[in-house]
Amino acid sequence: MKNAISLYLVLFALMIAAGQVSAQMSITKSDIDAAFINSSQFQSRDSTTAILNLGNGTSGQTWNYTGLNFNSTTIQRDTSNYYAAAGHVGFDHFSSAVICGTAKAINPVNHTGDTSLVIEYAQYITTQANGAYVLGIAEHVYFVPGEPPAFTSLYPRDTTIYVVGHPAELALPLPVTNSGASFTSVDTVAESSFLNSHPKTTVTTITYTLSGEGTVMLPGGISFQAVRIIQDEIDVTTSTGSYDRSHKKKVLFYGQDLRTFQYSVDTSFTSGSTHPFDWSYQKRAGIATGVKQPSSAAPETFSLNQNFPNPFNPSTKIQYTLPEQANVSLKIYNVFGQEVATLVNGLQEAGDKSVEWNAGGVSSGVYFYRIQVVSSGAKQFSQMRKMVLIK
């Protein structure tokens, strides 16, 4: 009898072990809702010159990317906040939304700084058992304290712009598991606004293939189990007298806690080793509950905002934030990499900053602005953005 009991215990242990080995990771609607609502998403991204193995469709893989430089001065960092959808700008147009991603930009429009153009941005997402879908975005544009007379013909006093996909765009198929299945989403967006005199229509076709499971290893001891997803996207944009088609592909690694690591790759990639164009790492953290309100507190991270207006003629505002005292360099470059102007070069205190560039002396075209920061605490930040001058 004693031997029989021992045998049963051994068999039971083997059954448990077998179940653990065969268990697959699975991300569901409830995981998405729990991870996104009342959270901040922190993203780091940079280019890479390495040849890397991005895996295949099997299970039990190890994707070792510990050789990447997570401390490079060229890394770009951004933060996004997500809340329950109700109560945010434009929610009445997206009442089926569950999640809302928010952002807010305040841009001074005169030299005295007593009038600002405010843009409140909200992206609305709904979650279902078979996927997370982007319903559209709302942008509330207004002046505080009031609109300057000189802007009457260019900007409306107070307006909300809606961009709605038909049907909603599939952002992530669910459940996320190593099923080998493919999912395709096709949506059409007609976009127009007071900043764009030529309305445009974009048809986006995205195919997600869930193929591969394993462990992702990153610098700093970061390690997490993930499902590999290949995302293939084709965008066709038509406007008055113009047509544009773009094709891009990404390899994404989704963790159970919704952290992600991804590479942009050549559109011919299927599996194995390749030279990615860049990488991106996203992680999440909880934030205070409720609808986010404007805060006067000092910024927590370095950031560089998109200039406004864009396109512009002849002046535009560039806004950035410093969480602590730092030496700041902000320069303008043309498409040949030649320096066109230096807007900031020196020590600045912490806070929200804004600087104006008057491009009256240069020709129309695409320009780039780059910020490089070294704080008093030895932190480094660098980011570059694109803008368009139309005369």
C-alpha positions in Angstrom: 0.0 0.0 0.0 2.8 2.4 0.9 4.4 1.9 -2.5 1.1 2.4 -4.3 0.5 5.7 -2.5 4.0 6.8 -3.4 3.4 5.9 -7.1 0.1 7.9 -7.1 1.9 10.9 -5.7 4.6 10.7 -8.4 2.0 10.4 -11.1 0.0 13.3 -9.6 3.2 15.5 -9.5 3.9 14.6 -13.1 0.4 15.5 -14.2 0.8 18.9 -12.5 4.2 19.5 -14.1 2.8 18.5 -17.5 -0.1 21.0 -17.1 2.3 23.8 -16.2 4.5 23.1 -19.2 1.7 23.0 -21.7 -0.2 26.0 -20.2 -0.2 28.9 -22.7 -0.1 32.6 -21.9 -3.4 34.3 -22.7 -4.4 38.0 -22.6 -8.2 38.6 -22.5 -10.6 41.6 -22.5 -10.5 41.7 -18.7 -6.7 41.9 -18.7 -6.8 44.9 -21.2 -9.4 46.7 -19.1 -7.5 46.2 -15.8 -4.1 47.1 -17.3 -5.2 50.3 -19.2 -7.8 52.1 -17.0 -6.1 54.6 -14.7 -2.6 53.9 -16.0 0.4 55.6 -17.5 2.2 54.1 -20.4 5.9 54.9 -20.5 7.6 54.3 -23.9 11.3 54.3 -24.9 12.4 53.9 -28.5 15.6 54.2 -30.5 17.2 52.9 -33.7 19.5 49.9 -33.8 22.3 48.6 -36.1 22.3 45.0 -34.8 21.3 41.8 -36.6 18.8 40.2 -34.3 16.9 37.0 -34.1 13.2 37.8 -33.9 12.0 34.3 -33.5 9.4 32.1 -35.2 6.0 30.5 -34.5 7.1 27.9 -31.9 6.8 27.9 -28.1 9.5 27.9 -25.5 11.8 30.4 -27.3 14.2 32.8 -25.6 14.6 36.3 -27.2 17.7 37.7 -25.7 18.1 41.5 -26.5 20.3 42.4 -23.5 22.9 43.8 -25.8 20.7 46.8 -26.7 21.7 50.2 -25.2 18.9 51.3 -22.9 21.0 54.3 -21.7 21.7 55.9 -25.1 21.4 59.7 -25.3 19.4 59.3 -28.5 16.6 57.4 -26.9 13.2 59.1 -27.2 10.8 58.8 -24.3 7.1 59.6 -24.1 4.3 59.2 -21.5 0.6 58.6 -22.2 -2.3 58.4 -19.7 -5.4 56.2 -19.9 -8.7 56.4 -18.0 -12.2 55.1 -18.0 -13.8 56.7 -21.1 -16.8 58.5 -19.5 -16.4 62.2 -18.7 -13.7 63.1 -21.3 -14.0 65.5 -24.2 -16.1 64.1 -27.0 -17.3 61.0 -25.1 -20.9 61.7 -26.4 -19.6 60.7 -29.8 -18.0 57.5 -28.6 -20.4 56.3 -25.9 -19.5 52.6 -26.4 -15.9 53.3 -25.5 -14.4 51.7 -22.4 -10.9 53.4 -22.3 -9.7 56.9 -23.2 -6.1 57.9 -23.9 -5.6 61.6 -23.1 -3.2 64.4 -23.9 -3.2 68.2 -23.6 -1.1 70.9 -25.2 -1.0 74.6 -24.2 0.6 76.8 -26.8 1.1 80.6 -26.1 0.1 82.6 -29.2 1.6 85.9 -28.4 4.8 87.2 -26.9 3.3 88.4 -23.7 2.0 84.9 -22.9 -1.4 86.1 -21.8 -3.3 84.1 -24.5 -2.8 80.4 -25.2 -4.2 78.0 -27.7 -5.3 74.8 -25.9 -5.8 71.4 -27.5 -7.3 68.6 -25.5 -6.9 65.2 -27.3 -8.8 62.0 -26.5 -8.5 58.6 -28.2 -11.4 56.3 -27.5 -11.0 52.5 -27.3 -13.6 49.8 -26.8 -12.8 46.2 -25.7 -14.7 43.1 -26.7 -14.0 39.4 -26.3 -12.4 39.2 -29.8 -10.4 42.4 -29.7 -9.6 45.9 -28.6 -10.8 48.5 -31.2 -10.0 52.2 -31.7 -13.3 54.0 -32.3 -11.8 57.4 -33.1 -10.4 60.6 -31.6 -11.7 63.9 -30.4 -9.8 67.2 -30.3 -11.2 70.1 -28.4 -9.5 73.3 -29.5 -10.0 76.7 -27.8 -8.3 79.8 -26.5 -7.7 81.0 -22.9 -8.7 83.5 -21.8 -10.1 84.5 -25.1 -9.3 84.5 -28.9 -7.0 87.3 -30.1 -8.7 89.4 -33.0 -5.8 88.5 -35.3 -6.7 84.8 -35.1 -10.4 85.2 -36.0 -10.0 84.2 -39.6 -7.6 81.3 -39.0 -9.0 79.5 -36.0 -12.5 79.1 -34.7 -13.2 80.3 -31.2 -14.1 77.0 -29.7 -14.5 73.7 -31.6 -14.2 70.0 -31.3 -12.9 67.9 -34.2 -13.9 64.3 -34.5 -12.0 61.6 -36.5 -14.0 58.4 -36.7 -13.1 55.1 -38.2 -15.6 53.1 -40.2 -15.6 50.4 -38.9 -13.5 50.7 -35.8 -9.9 49.8 -36.2 -8.7 46.6 -34.6 -5.8 47.6 -32.3 -5.2 44.1 -30.8 -7.0 40.8 -31.5 -8.1 38.8 -28.4 -7.4 36.6 -26.8 -3.6 37.0 -27.3 -2.2 33.5 -27.3 0.2 31.5 -29.5 -2.6 30.3 -31.8 -1.0 30.8 -35.2 -4.1 32.6 -36.2 -4.3 35.8 -38.4 -6.8 38.6 -38.1 -7.4 41.4 -40.6 -9.0 44.8 -40.0 -10.0 47.3 -42.7 -11.2 50.8 -41.7 -11.7 54.1 -43.5 -11.2 57.5 -42.0 -12.3 60.8 -43.6 -10.4 63.6 -41.9 -10.8 67.4 -42.2 -10.2 70.3 -39.9 -9.7 74.0 -39.8 -5.9 73.3 -40.0 -6.3 71.2 -43.2 -7.9 72.9 -46.2 -7.7 69.7 -48.2 -9.8 66.9 -46.6 -8.2 63.5 -46.9 -9.4 59.9 -46.7 -7.3 57.0 -45.4 -8.0 53.3 -45.8 -6.0 51.2 -43.4 -5.6 47.5 -43.7 -3.9 45.8 -40.7 -3.2 42.0 -40.4 -2.1 40.6 -37.0 -0.5 37.1 -36.9 -0.2 35.5 -33.5 2.9 33.3 -33.9 5.4 32.4 -31.2 5.7 32.3 -27.5 8.7 32.6 -25.2 10.7 34.8 -22.8 12.0 38.3 -23.7 15.2 39.3 -22.0 16.2 43.0 -22.0 18.9 45.2 -20.4 18.7 45.9 -16.7 17.5 42.4 -15.8 14.1 42.9 -17.5 12.5 39.5 -18.3 8.9 38.6 -19.2 7.0 35.9 -20.9 5.4 37.0 -24.2 3.4 36.1 -27.2 5.0 37.2 -30.6 2.7 39.1 -33.0 3.5 40.1 -36.5 1.7 43.3 -37.5 1.5 44.2 -41.2 -0.1 47.6 -42.1 -0.9 49.2 -45.4 -2.3 52.8 -45.5 -3.7 54.4 -48.7 -4.4 58.1 -48.4 -6.1 60.2 -51.0 -6.7 63.9 -51.0 -7.3 66.6 -53.6 -5.0 65.8 -56.5 -2.8 63.4 -54.4 -2.4 59.7 -53.6 -0.1 58.1 -51.1 0.5 54.4 -50.1 2.7 53.2 -47.3 3.5 49.7 -46.1 5.1 48.9 -42.7 5.6 45.8 -40.6 6.3 45.3 -36.9 7.2 42.4 -34.7 5.6 42.8 -31.2 6.2 40.8 -28.0 3.2 41.1 -25.7 3.5 40.3 -22.0 0.8 39.2 -19.6 0.9 42.6 -17.8 0.6 44.4 -21.2 4.2 45.5 -21.3 5.4 45.3 -24.9 8.6 45.2 -26.8 8.6 45.7 -30.6 10.8 46.1 -33.7 10.0 47.9 -37.0 11.2 45.6 -39.7 11.4 45.2 -43.5 8.0 44.3 -45.0 9.4 41.0 -46.4 10.3 39.7 -42.9 8.6 36.4 -41.7 10.9 34.8 -39.1 14.5 34.4 -38.0 17.3 37.0 -38.0 17.0 40.4 -39.6 18.2 44.0 -39.2 15.3 46.0 -37.5 15.1 49.7 -38.1 14.3 50.5 -34.5 12.9 49.2 -31.2 10.3 50.3 -28.7 9.7 49.3 -25.1 6.4 50.1 -23.3 5.6 49.5 -19.7 2.6 50.5 -17.6 2.1 51.9 -14.1 -1.0 52.9 -12.1 -2.0 56.6 -11.7 -4.6 58.4 -9.6 -8.2 57.4 -10.4 -10.8 59.6 -12.0 -10.9 62.0 -14.9 -7.6 63.7 -15.2 -7.6 67.5 -14.5 -5.0 70.0 -15.5 -2.1 70.2 -13.0 0.2 73.0 -12.0 2.7 70.6 -10.5 6.2 70.4 -11.9 6.6 67.9 -14.8 7.8 64.4 -13.9 9.6 63.6 -17.2 11.5 65.3 -20.0 9.3 65.7 -23.1 9.3 67.5 -26.4 5.9 68.3 -27.9 4.9 68.7 -31.6 5.2 72.2 -32.7 2.0 74.2 -33.3 0.7 75.2 -35.7 2.0 72.6 -38.1 2.2 73.2 -41.1 3.0 76.9 -40.3 3.9 80.2 -41.9 6.1 81.9 -40.9 6.1 81.3 -37.1 5.5 78.3 -34.9 5.7 77.4 -31.2 7.8 74.6 -29.8 7.0 73.4 -26.2 9.0 71.2 -24.0 9.2 70.2 -20.3 12.0 69.9 -17.8 11.5 68.1 -14.5 14.7 69.6 -13.1 17.3 72.2 -13.9 19.3 71.3 -17.0 21.5 72.5 -19.8 19.3 72.6 -22.9 20.1 72.8 -26.6 17.3 73.2 -29.1 18.3 73.5 -32.8 16.6 73.5 -36.2 17.9 71.4 -39.1 17.0 71.1 -42.8 16.5 67.8 -44.7 20.2 67.7 -45.4 21.1 67.7 -41.7 22.4 71.3 -41.9 21.8 73.5 -38.8 19.4 76.3 -39.6 18.9 77.9 -36.3 19.6 77.6 -32.6 16.6 78.5 -30.4 18.0 77.5 -27.0 21.5 76.9 -25.7 22.0 77.2 -22.0 21.0 76.4 -18.4 17.2 76.5 -17.7 15.2 75.9 -14.5 12.6 73.1 -14.3 9.1 73.7 -15.7 7.1 73.9 -18.9 8.9 75.8 -21.6 7.9 77.4 -24.9 10.0 79.0 -27.7 9.0 80.5 -31.0 10.7 80.0 -34.3 10.2 82.6 -37.0 11.1 81.0 -40.3 10.8 84.1 -42.4 14.3 83.8 -43.7 14.2 80.2 -45.0 12.4 78.5 -47.8 9.3 76.2 -47.7 10.0 72.6 -46.9 10.4 70.0 -44.2 12.5 70.8 -41.1 13.5 69.0 -38.0 14.0 70.3 -34.5 16.1 68.5 -31.9 16.4 68.9 -28.2 19.4 67.7 -26.2 19.3 67.9 -22.4 21.8 67.2 -19.6 20.3 67.8 -16.2 22.1 68.9 -13.1 21.4 65.4 -11.8 23.3 63.9 -14.8 20.1 62.7 -16.5 20.2 62.9 -20.4 17.4 63.3 -22.9 17.3 63.7 -26.6 14.4 63.8 -29.1 13.8 65.0 -32.7 10.5 65.9 -34.4 9.5 67.0 -37.9 7.6 70.1 -39.0 6.5 71.6 -42.3 6.9 75.2 -43.4 4.5 76.3 -46.2 4.8 79.8 -47.7 
